[in-house]
Amino acid sequence: MAEGVNVRFSGVLKRFVEQRSCADGIYGSASEYIRDLVRRDFEREENRRWDFLRNELKAGMESDRGDFVPLEGRDIIDEAKRRRNLR
């Protein structure tokens, strides 16, 4: 079940939303317009995350096969922390 969220605009933003959602506008209501904006933003973020994952996997697949290096769990955790701190 959908829950309501109230959003208030004033000034130029209010007029802009009204233009987009009036009878001659692209959307039938301000709610339709805002839903579409949020949906597009959600899809962009989802695509960005998938692109990141694909790039990480691609780099791993294209890397040299090299020799097997045994790692301890602590090594993996330390490396993950190091990478996180580089961001």
C-alpha positions in Angstrom: 0.0 0.0 0.0 1.4 3.4 -1.0 2.1 5.9 1.7 1.7 9.6 1.2 4.5 12.1 1.3 3.8 15.8 1.2 6.2 18.1 -0.6 5.9 21.9 -0.7 7.4 24.2 -3.3 7.3 27.9 -3.5 8.3 30.6 -6.0 9.9 29.6 -9.2 9.9 25.8 -8.3 6.2 25.9 -7.7 5.5 27.5 -11.0 7.8 25.1 -12.8 6.0 22.1 -11.3 2.6 23.6 -12.2 3.7 24.1 -15.8 4.8 20.5 -16.0 1.5 19.2 -14.5 -1.1 21.5 -16.0 -3.6 20.5 -18.6 -1.2 21.5 -21.4 1.8 20.0 -19.5 3.4 16.7 -19.9 1.9 15.2 -16.7 -1.7 15.1 -15.5 -0.8 16.1 -11.9 2.0 17.3 -9.8 2.0 13.9 -8.1 2.6 12.2 -11.4 5.5 14.5 -12.2 7.2 14.0 -8.8 6.7 10.2 -9.0 8.3 10.2 -12.4 11.3 12.2 -11.1 11.8 10.0 -8.1 11.4 6.8 -10.3 14.0 8.1 -12.8 16.4 9.1 -10.0 16.0 5.6 -8.5 16.7 4.0 -11.8 19.8 6.2 -12.3 21.2 5.1 -8.9 20.4 1.5 -9.6 22.2 1.7 -13.0 25.1 3.4 -11.4 25.5 0.6 -8.9 25.2 -2.1 -11.6 27.8 -0.3 -13.7 30.2 -0.2 -10.7 29.7 -3.9 -10.1 30.2 -4.7 -13.8 33.4 -2.6 -13.9 34.8 -4.4 -10.9 34.0 -7.8 -12.3 35.4 -6.9 -15.7 38.7 -5.7 -14.1 38.9 -9.1 -12.3 38.1 -11.1 -15.4 40.7 -9.2 -17.5 43.5 -9.4 -14.9 46.4 -11.8 -15.4 45.8 -15.2 -13.9 49.0 -14.9 -11.8 49.9 -17.3 -9.0 47.6 -18.4 -6.3 48.2 -16.4 -3.1 46.8 -17.8 0.1 45.1 -15.2 2.2 43.9 -15.1 5.8 40.4 -13.7 6.6 42.1 -10.8 8.4 44.1 -9.9 5.2 40.8 -9.5 3.3 39.2 -7.4 6.0 42.3 -5.1 6.2 42.3 -4.7 2.5 38.6 -3.8 2.4 39.1 -1.2 5.2 42.1 0.3 3.3 40.0 0.6 0.1 37.1 2.1 2.0 39.4 4.8 3.4 40.7 5.7 0.0 37.2 6.8 -1.2 
